[in-house]
Amino acid sequence: MLQKKTCMLGSFAVGKTSLVQRFVTSIFSEKYLTTVGVKIDKKTITANGQTVNRILWDLAGEDAFYKLQMSYLRGAAGYLVVVDGTRADTLETALSLIQKAETEFGKVPYVLLFNKVDLSDLWEFDPDLILTLREKGDTVFETSAKSGQNVEAAFLSLAVNLLDTQKESPD
């Protein structure tokens, strides 16, 4: 069985914890809990016929008062980078975190999640932006931790990408 560390990155209150909870337990709670430092969960899945033990590191969100501890990313096989569709500024933070992680640890597979699609009438993003990101080569999912929309698909997509990356690796 393969074991893969995956880190959840993004601004505060974008839904990282809710997405992990939805993926691991299929439950959504309206109760907001701020992550302090890191919370670790596990879930075993099957991707491309292989069993993968996902170790999910839900990291505290970055904002003006808290900067992500880059050491938490050490050893991560991939990232799920979360954007709140109702807050445009969270995309800038997400892209900045991807860049910082790449500078510190090199290229690591990631998936961008535009979360809170259940509130699409409040979204601050033009749908063309997501199309542009996809055309640029980013893997992007519009998710809802509340309804569960595309949550499994996003986590599975990263797992498949990690397995494909591992096959390409010479070691």
N, C-alpha and C positions, 0 to 999 in steps of 0.2 A: 504494500500500500504506500502510495506517495503521500508526503505531508507537505503542504504549501502554506506559507505565511502570506496573508493578504491584509493590507492596511486600508482603512477607510479614511480618506482625506477630504477636507473641505472646511468652509467657514462654520461658525457656531450656528446651531439651529437649522441646518439644511436638511436634517433627517437621517444622519448617518446611523445613529443608534436605532431608530425606528426601522430602517432598512435591514440592519443586522437582525433585529428581533423578528421581523416579518420572515426573513430567510431561514433563520434557525428554528423558530417555534411556530411560524404561521400566525402570529398574533400581532395586533396593532393596539397601542394604548394612546389615548389622547393626552395622557399625563406627560408633561415635559420634564425630562431629567437631564441636567447638564452633565456631560462626561468630564470627569476630572482626571487628567493624565491619560490613562488607557484602560479599556475594558476588553477582556479577551473571551471570545466564544469559539466553539468548535462545531463543525458539521461535516459529516462524511457524505460525499456525493459520488455519483458515477458520471464520468465524462469520457467520451470516446472509448467506452468499454473498460476504462480504468477506474479503480476506486481511488479517490483523492480525499485525504483528511484535510479539510480547510481549517486553518487556525486564523480567526478573524480578529484583527486588532482594530478596535473602534477607538480612534484617537480624538482627544479633545479638539474642538474646532478652533481655527485660527481667527483672531480678530485684532482690533487695535491694542488690546490689553494682553493678549496671549499669543506667542509665536510657537509654532509647532516644534517640538523637540525632535530634531532630525535623527537622533540616535534611535528613536522608536522604529524607524524605517529600515534599519540595518537587518539584512537577511530576508527582506520581503521579496517574494517572487512576483508580486503584482500589487496594483492599487486599484481601488474603486474610488473615483474622485467625484464627490457629490456637489451639485449645484442646486440651489433652491430656485425653481422657476418663477417664483413670485418676488425674487430679490435679485435684480440684475448685477449688483456689485459682487455677488457670490461667484460669478463666473471668473472675474478678474482674480479673486483669491485662489480659485481652483487651478487656473492656468499658471499662476505664480508658484503654487505648491508643486505642480508637475515639473516646472523648470528647476526649482530648488532641489527636488529629489533627483532629477537627472544630473544636475551639476555635482551633487554629493555622491551618488551611487551609480551613475551611468543609466543607460536606457533600461527601463523596466516596463513590462507590459501594463497598460492601464485601460480602464473603461470609464468614460464620462457618463454620469447619471444625472439627467435633469429631472429632479424629484418634484413631487407635488403636482403631477399631471391631473390629479383629481380636482385641482383648483385652477385649471387652464384658463378660465375666464379672468383670473387675476394675474396671469403670467406677464412678465415684463420683457419677454423675448419674442422676436419675430421668428416664425417657423423656418424662415430661410437661413437663420444663423445655424440651426442644427444641421440643416442640409449642407451648408458650407463646411462645417466641422467634419461631417462625414466624407465629403468630397476631398477634404484635405488628408483624409486617412484615419481620422479618429473613429473609434468605436463608441457610439453614443446611443443611450437608451433613455426614453422618457418613462419615468417610473412613478409609482405611487406606493409608499409604504402603507398607506391607509387601505387602499383597495387590493394591494398586492400586484397591480399591473406591472408586468415586465421585470419584477424583482428576481424571480427564479432565472429568467432568461439572461439577465445581466450578469448574475453571479456565475451561471453556467458558461456564458460567453468568455469570461475571463479565465475560467478553469480550462476551457478548450485551448485558448490562446497560450496559457502557461504550458500545457502539455505539448503543443506544437513548437513552442520556443525551446522546450527541453529536448525535443527530437533534433532540432537544428543545432543545438550546442554540441561542440566536439568532445566535451568531457562526459 
